[in-house]
């Protein structure tokens, strides 16, 4: 695989011994879980107990039920019979509502575009200074010292005055986690929090959550993708398949099993195919992008040939999404640059829809 590389570091993580406690926080016993408007249960006979000093990771392939289980833990779905779902952690003297004790950050809101009537393409040219929501506006009315403390932890304090609509996907995700932490939850549930974060900030976020898990009374539950780095502070793993708990146990057992599967996959991998003589489908020459006098991309020269597989890597805010928007036909500055797609230079009469017919785009901002 070819790479456009800004920075990429990997560090190995070890898992701690499991901790046990007698205090139950959340419990499901043979529970039927129903989504609103659906007659069939999404989980049948769900059995799960989360105790204090336990920090769970929920894993599984796409559509296995990770998001639904995270939502169920946070009290988002109907439980039948009602007695099959219990939240002993709730202190009615503080609040009788589950949502005031368990904060779920699920990233279903599409970044800043949930806070205004903006289209995906508007991220690249949106400017309305009279109605701009800043990051500090988004975080809400908390003591400024507390805002500075948490935003510093998640490396977004320097973005507080920035328009929220201009944040990268990774920056937006860190902003949403920051807002949840500002509310001091008893349990924090995060659904795929590492998606969209660069390598450095993935490590950094896991470290921040690890401090929260090990140095406070907050319980942390993460729903992770198979490719995500595993946190060293997790005590328990739930593996889902087809909306069912396939296995549950220690991180050590799960990680050893994953290592064996990866070895088998590597043994079946076929050799690379030479694509150096294939026809170019993307050609960029000295591409530049400037917003309000500030360079976002400078002197990008990039050729992608038919059959090649590229990984575009770099920190949040480094311009990855902006660069990809040239390939999908969404960026208005494409016409001012030397860019050819599928053998045709941009601005020679082709429509944006002709380009989009040949490009498949999957993005956290529109998924």
N, C-alpha and C positions, 0 to 999 in steps of 0.2 A: 504494500500500500504506500502511495506517495503521501507526503505530509507538507503542509505549509505550517511551519512551526515557529511559534513565538517563545513559549516556555512550557516545559512539561517535566514534572518531577513526580516520582513515585516512592512511597515509603511503606515498608512492611508493618503491619499492625498485629499485635498479639491480643488475645481475648482474655479477660479476667476470669477468675473463678466465679461460679454462680453464688449469689447471695440468697439467703432464705429468710423469710419473715412470716409472722403469723397474721399480720394485718392485711385483709383483703380490700382491694380498691374497686375492682370491677369483676363481676362474675356472671357467666352465662351457663345454664345447665339445661341441656336438651332444648335449646331455644330455637324457635322458628322465627326467622328474620324476614320482614317484608319491606319492600320499597313502596313508596306512595304510588298508588294507582296500578300496582301489579298484584294479581290475585295469587300467584305462586310464590312460595318463599324463595328468597335468594340464597339463604343458608338454611339447611335442614339439620336439626339436632346439633346446634352449635354448642360446644363445650369449651370454655376458656375461663381461666382465673388469672387475674393480674394482681400481684401483691406488691406492697411497698418494697423498695430496694430491688425490684425487678425492672429491667429496661428491655423492652421487646423490639425485635426486628421482624417485620413481616416481609417474606420474600415469595417469589413465584413469577411465572411467565405472564405475558399480557393476557388480560381478561380472566386471570385466575381468581380474582376477588379481593385483591389487596386494598383497593380504595373502599370497597363496600365494607370490609372488616374494620378499617380505620374509622369509617363513618359510624359503624355500629358501636364501636367502643365509645365514641363521642356522643352517643345517644341520638343519632340522626334518623334511625329507622324504627319501625314498629316491631315490638317483641311479643310473641304469643307462645304460651300464655304469659301474661304480664309478670307473673312471679318468676319466670325463667331468666329474667334479666335484672341484675341488682347492681347498684352503685353505692356501696357502703361508705365510700370516700366523701360523699356529699354531706356537708354540714349545713342543715337547714337554717341555723342561726345566722349564717353568712348569706346563703342564697339557696332556694330549693331547686334551682335550675341547673341541669347538668352542664350547659354551655358556659356557666360562670365558673365552673371548676375544671373542666376539660376543654382546652382550646385546640381545635382542629384547623390546621393550615393545609388546605387541599389544592391550592393553585388552580382551581377551576376558573377563577376570574382570569381573563386574558390580559394580565399585566395592567398597564395604565389604561387600556382601552375599555375597561369596565367602569371607568370613572368619567367617561365622556363619550359622545357619539362619534368616535373616530374609527376610520377604516385602517386595516393593516398597513396600507401604503402610506398613510398619513404620518407614521412614525418618522419617515424620511424627509418630510417637508413641513410638518405641523408647527405652527407658531402663532400663539394667541396670548400675548403678554397680559392682557386684561383678565383672562379667565384661566390662566395657567395654574394648575395644581402642583405645588412643590412637594418634594419628599417630606419636608417638615409638616406641611398641611396634612398630608396623608397619614402620618404617624399619630396625629391627634393631640389632644390637650393634656399632655403629661408634663410634669416638672422638667424644665429644660436640662437640669443636671442629670436627671435619669435618662432623658433622650440622648444626651451626649455620651453617657456611659455605655448604653447598649449599642448605639450606632458605631461607637469606637470599637466595641468587641467584634462587630460584624463588618467592619471596614467600610462603612458607608457614611460616616460623619461628614466627610468632605463633599458629599453629594446633597446635603440637606437643603440647600437653596436651589438645586437643579429642578427643572421641570420634570414632573413624574413621568410624563409621556415620552421623555427622551432617555429614560433609563434603559439599559440593556436588560435582556431577559433574566440573566443571573443577578443583576443588581436589584431588579424588581422582586425576585424571590427572596433575597436577603432582606429587603424592606418589609415584606409580609411577615417573615419570621421575627424581625425586630418588633413589629407591632404586637405580635402575639406575646413576646417576652415582656413587653412593657406592661402587660395586663397581669403579670405575676400568676400564671396558672398553677394549679396543683398537679395537673398532668398535661403534657404537651404531646400532641399527635401530629406528625408531619407526613404527608403523602408525597413520596418521590421528591424530597427536598433538594437532591443533588443534581437533578436534571437542569441543564442550562448553566451550571456553575463551572468555572475553569478549574484546573487541577489544584491550584493553590488555594482557592476558596472552598473547594470541596474538603480538603484537609482541614482548613481553618474552621469551617462550620462544624465538622465532626468534633474538633477539639473543644469548641465553645459548648456544644451540646454535652460533651463528655464532662466538662466542668460542672455544668448544670446538673447532670445525672449523679455525679459522685460527691459533689460538695454542697448539695442542697436537698430539700425534701421533694423536689419535683420528679415525677416519673416521666420517662420519655419513651414514646413508641414511634418507630420509623417504619414506613412502608417503602421498600427499596426495589429498584429494578435489578435483574440478574447481574448486570455489568457494574453496578455501583460498588464502591469500596465499602468494606464491612467495618463498622465502628468497633474499636477495641474495648469499649466500655459496656457493650451489650451483654446481657446475662442469659437471654432466652431467644430462641428463633422459632417462628411459625412459618412453615412452608405450605403454601396453598396450591392446589391443582383443581381446576374445574369447580370452583366455588365450594371447596371442601378443604378442611385442614388435613393435609396429606401426612405431615409429620410435625412434631414439636419436641424441642430438646435443646441441647447446649450448642453454642456457637462452634466449639471445637469439632463436634461431630459433623455439623453441617459443612463447615469449611473443608474438612478432610474429604467428604463426599464430593464437594465441588471440585477439589483439586484432582481427584481421580477421573471425574468426567472430562475435565479440561485436557488431561493427558490422553484420553481416548480420542478426543476431538482433534488434537494435534497430530495424532498418528494417522488420521484419515485425511488430513489436509493435502490438497493437490499442489504441485509446484506452480510458481508464478508464470504467467504468459507474457511474452515480450510484446509490448504495445507501442514501442518507440516509432514504428513506421505507420501507425494508424492515423486516420484523418483527424485533424483538430476539430473539436466541437465548441470549444471556448478559447478565444484569444484576447488577452488584455495587454495593452501596451501603455506604460506610464500612466496608469489610471490614478486619478486624484478625486477626492471628495472633500469639500470644504463647507462648513456650516458657520455662518456669521463670522467669517474670517478665521475660524479655527480648523486646521487640517485634521480630518478623521482618517483618511487614507492618503498615502503619498507614494507615487512612483511604483505602483503595483504592476509587475509583469508576470503573466501567468498563462500557461497553455495547458488545456485539458484535452487529451486525445481519447478517441473512442475506445472503451474497454478499460480505461484507467479507473482506479479507486483512490480518492483523495480524502485525507482527514485534515480539516481546517482547525488549527489549534491556536489558542491564545487566551489571555486574561479577559474577564468580563469588561466590556467597554472598549476593547481593542479594535473593533470594527469587523468582526466575523459576520454578523448578520447583515451589516451594510454591504460587505463584499458579496455575500450570497444573493442579496437583492438585485444585483446586476444580472445574475444568471437567470433569475425568475422574471425579469422584466419590470420589477416594481420600482426601481430607483429612478427618479426624474433626471438625475445628473448623468445617466448612462449616455444620453445623446451628446453630451459635451466631451465625451471621452472616446478613445480609440478602442472600441469593443466590438468583437464579432462573435455571434452565436450561430452555430450550425451552418457556418460558411457564409453568413450574411452580416454585414456591418450594421450596427444599430443606427437608425435614422435614415435608412434608404428605402422607406416605404412599407416595411413590415409592421403589422399591428401587434400590440401586446398579447392579444389572444392567440396569434400564430406561435408566439414563443411559449405561452403557457400550455398549449396543446402538447408540447414536447418535453415539458419539465414537470416532474412530480415534486411537490413541496410539502414537507411535513415540518411544522414548527411548533414549539410550546406556546407561541403567541396566537396560533389559530387552531390548535388541535382540540 
